[in-house]
Every structure is written in structure tokens, then in C-alpha cells.
Amino acid sequence: MSTYSTHIKATDRLYDEALKKYISRDELHGIIKKIMDKYEQEWRSEENIFQVNINEIWKPRVLFAANERLLLAEIILPNHNSTFDQKYQIPPVSEYLSLTCFDLLGQKTSWLSFDQWLVSGKRKKERDAIISVITETDYIKKTSLIYDGYQAIYGVKNSFFNFIENLLDKTRREALFSSVQIKIYDGYPNNLLSFTFGIEEDKKKYLYSIRNNFTHKAVHNTPNVYLWPNHYDTNGFWGREKLYLKTKNWHYLVHRDYLTTLKEAVIHGIYVKMMDMYNCT
């Protein structure tokens, strides 16, 4: 039994839940089959297929994983009948699940932890290329530079940004950035009229900080559309949080369609990732 034959239902879900506006069902099945056949051939060519980390070479899994994660992000969202606690606690989880799809799809190569990467025979060329340009002799500093090289390939932040910069086309990237607004005040709260707007680079860093702070700092702020559905400005933005950074006050707002925009970005990323795999077969 081929790997594709065991993923027919998953491919149908991928079509129904994500890609039906990009491609026909038959075309999707043809593409997925070709991608899976190629990676299955690589896997079965290994000397001992039972001593292979399947997650390292089975790249098509990210397409299905992202789709399933996106579906979970949507089905857990509260509705108007939900309790206050549900409206407060669940949306940040949904947002986090969507944002983790950015780095999942943006990863350029199969992810390995640093300790796995250091001893992987298949990653020797990567290590050698990094080490060859390091002139530092101090062991601690040299190790730090090797880790920096590893991060450039496998770091979550680089993968996250790669998704935004290279998997999203101009229209969807602009839609994503338009769903976030940043106001930077110099004299807050005494002067509320003097502020500048954050640029795209600021918004990209902010989106990553939401994803990272949820993971490592247990920091989350609910998109206010669920708690106060009518408290938005004339342009459809809710104030999300206020932070004091770099001697200035940064106010972050998100649009009422922000979570939908995240979903659309991930779906487009799934399609682009899939076509990249297909064109490499």
C-alpha cells in the first residue's frame, strides 16, 4: 500500500478546508500523489528504513499538519453564547496555532534540534560550511558562532519571517500587515495627537512576538472582537495592548478581520509550499 493511498481522505480534507479556491480536487490529488511518491521512494531507498527518522525526510507532512492545525484554530473559537472565560482564554490559543503555521511552513529544511544537528551525518556539509568561515579560537565564542549558523537555517524566527517574505505574495502580505496597526507615541499620555505609524518591519516583529511570548512567557492578549464586539474605531480596529519600548509608547491594534486574515495567509502558504515541493519532484 502506497503512502498516498493512506492519505486520500486527508487530501480531500486539504481540498475541502483550504485549497478548493486554488485548484480542482483531481489536480490536488495528482500533485499530492506525485509529491508523496517522490519522498516515499527516497525513504525506501534508505539502507534500513526502520532506522530512519521519518519526520526528517517526510516533508509533505507539513501540508497536512498546517491544515489540521488551522482547522483546530477555527473550531475552538467561541461564539456569542460562550462564557466570558471562553471568550478570554480561547482566542489567544487559536491565534497562536495559526501563527505557528508560519514557521512550520517557512522552514526551509526539515527541522532538527541543535544537538541532533551536531551529530547528523546528513547535515555535515551544513556544519562544515559554517565552521569553515569561523576564525574565532575561543571555544565558547566559537560554539556561539556555530549556534548562530544553525539558527540561520533552523531558527523559528528565520522560518517565521521566511514565510511572510517568500511564501506570501504581495497582495496577501499587504493584507496581513494591514490587519495590524501600530501607533508610536513620543509624549504619551500628555500628547495623544503626536505619533507615528509602525512600518511593516515593526508589524512583522510584533506578530512574531505574539507567537513567541505565548510559548515562552505565557503572555497572551485576547483579540478584543470576542470580548467587546462593538468597541472598535471607525476603521474597524481594536486597541490590543500598550507597551513602553525604546523610550516610546507603542500602541498595538488589530482589525476585526485579523484572525480571518491569518487563516487566509496560512492557506496561501500551504498552497505555495505544496507547489514548491511539486516543482522540485
N, C-alpha and C positions, 0 to 999 in steps of 0.2 A: 504494500500500500504506500503510495507516494505521500509526501508531506502536504502537497497541495490538496489531495483528496480529503485529508483530515481538517482542512481549513476552508472548505466550501461554505459552510454556514457562517463562519467568521468573515469571509469575503462578502457574503450577502449583507451582513450587518454593516460592514465597512461602506458598502454602497448605499444602503438604506439610511444610515445615520450620518454619513459625511459626504460622500463623493458623487452622489447622483446628479448634482448640477454641473459636474466637471466632465463626466464620462458615462457611457452606457454600461449597463450591467455586464453584457457579454465582453465588452472591451476590457472592463476591470478584471474579470476572471482570466482573460487571456494574458494580461500583464502580470497579475499575481502568480499565475502558473509558471510563466517564464522566469520570473524572479526566483521563485521557490525552487524550481528545477535546477537553476544555476547554483544556488547555495547548498542544496542537497547534494549535488554532485561533488562540490568541494568538501562537504562534510564526510561523505562516504569514501572519498579518496584518502582520508587520513589512515595512517598505519593501524591505529586501533581506535575505532570510533567510540569505544566506551571509556576512553581516557582523554576525551576532548571536552573542553568547557563549551557546551552548545551555545550559551549566551554570548560567547566571544565571537563566534563566527556566524550565528544565525541572525543576520542583520534585519531581515524582513519583520521580525517580531516587533520592532518599534512602531511599525504602521498600525498593527492591531492593538498594541499596548496603549498608544496615544488615543486611539479611537475609544477603547474601553474606558480609559481614564476620563476622557471628555464626556462620555455618556454618564459616568458616575457623578461628575461635577454638576451635570444638569439635573439628574433625577433626585439628588438630595436637596435641591434648593427649596426653601419654604414657599408657602403661598399665603394668601390673605387670611386663611384660617389657622395658620401656625401660631404658636405661642411666642411671646417676646424673646424667651431664651433661644428658641429655634431660629428666629429671625436675626438674633445677635450672633449666635455661635456657628451656624452652618454656612452662611455665605463666604466667610474667610477661608473655610476648608474647600469650598467649591472653586474659589478664586485661585487658591494655592495649587489645586490639582491641574487647573488649566495652565498656570504659569510653569509648572514642572514639565509640561509637554514641550515648552520652548527649548529647554536644554536637552530633553530626550531626543527631539528631532534634530536639534542643531549640532549634536555630537558628530564630529567628522569621522570618527572611527570607533569601533567597539570599545566601550569603557572598561578600564582596568584600574584597580586601586594602585597607589604608588608602590606598595610592597610587591604586588603581583607584577607590575610593570618592570620592576628592577630585575626580576629573575626570568622574565618571559623570553624564551628563545626567539619567538616571532617578532619581538619588539627590540631586538638587539640593534638593528640599523638605526632606529629612533634614538636609542641611548647613545650609540657611538657618534651620531651626528651632533648631539647636544654636548657630549663630553669633549669632542674634538676642538670646539671653539672656546673652551674654558681654560684660561691661563692661571687662574687662582690656585695657589698651592695650599692655603689653609684649608684643612679638612672640613670644618664647619661651613665656611663660606662656599667651598666647592659643592658641598652637599646641597646647600641652599640654592645655588645656581642650577644644579641638576633638577631640583624640585621645581624651580621656575620653568625649566624647559618642559618638564612633564605637564605642568599646569597649562602651558600654552597649547598643548594637544588635548588634554583630557579634563581641564578645569571646567567646572559647571558654569562659571561666569562667561568664559570664552564661548562655550557652546550656546549659552543663552543669547549672547549678543550675535553670534553667527546666525542663529535662527532669524532674528529681526533683520539683520543686514543682508542676508543672502537667500533665505527661503521665502521671505515676503516680497512681493512685487511692490512697486512704488505706491500704487493705489491703496493696498492693504496696510502698508507701513504708515502711510499718512493717516489712514482711518484709525489705526491703533494709537498713534500719537495724538490725534485729535480727540480721543476719548479721555485723555488725561490733561489737566491744566495745572500749571504751577505759577504761583504769584510770589515774587521775591520782594519783600518789603525792607527798606533801609531804615525807616523811622517808626516802625510799628511799636505800640499802638497809637502813637501821637499823630502820625500822618498816614492815613489809610488811602490817600489818593496817589501817593508816590510809590510805585512798584514797577518792576519789570517782569516780563513773562519768561518762564524757563524755556530753554531750547530743547531740541529733540534729544540731544545727548543727556540732558538732565532727566528727561522723561524715561529714557532707556535705563538709566541708573536707578531711577525710582522704582520702576517695575521689577528690576532685579532685587532691589532691597526688600520689596514686599515678599517675594518668594524666599529670600534668604533669611529674613528676620522671623518669618513664620517657622522655618526649620530650626534655626539655631538660637533664637532669643525668645521664642513663644510670644512674639509681638504680632498682633493682628488688629485690624480696624475694619469693621463691617462696612461694606458699601451701603450708604445710608438709604438707598432706594427701598430696602426691606424694612427699615425701622421707621423712617419718616418719608413715605412715598410722595408727599406733596411739598417737601421742603427743598426745592431746587430753584436756581435762579432762572432768569428769562432765557438763558441759552441751554438749560437742561442740566446744569452742573450742581453737584452736592459738594459741600466742604467735607473733606475726609479727615485730614489731620494737619496740625501746625507744628513745625519743628524749628528749633533755633540752630542754625548751621552757618559756619563761616562768618560770624558776626552779623548775620541777617536772619530775618524771619521768613521761613519758607512755608507757604500755604498750598496744600495739595487738594485738588478737586478731581472728581471723576464724573463722567457723563452718565445719564440714566441708562444708556445702552452699552455701558462699559463691559459688562460681563458677556454680553452677546458679541461684542467686538473681539474679545479674547477668544471666544469659541470659533468665530469665523477665521481668525488668524491661524489657529491650530489646524483647522480643517484644510486651509490652503497649504499649510506646511506639510501636512500628511501627503497631499497630492504631489507637491514638488519633490518631496523626499522619495516617494514611490517612483516618479518618473526618472529621477536621477539614478535609482537602482536599476530600473528597466533599461535605460540607455547605456548602462555600463555592462549589461549582460552580453 
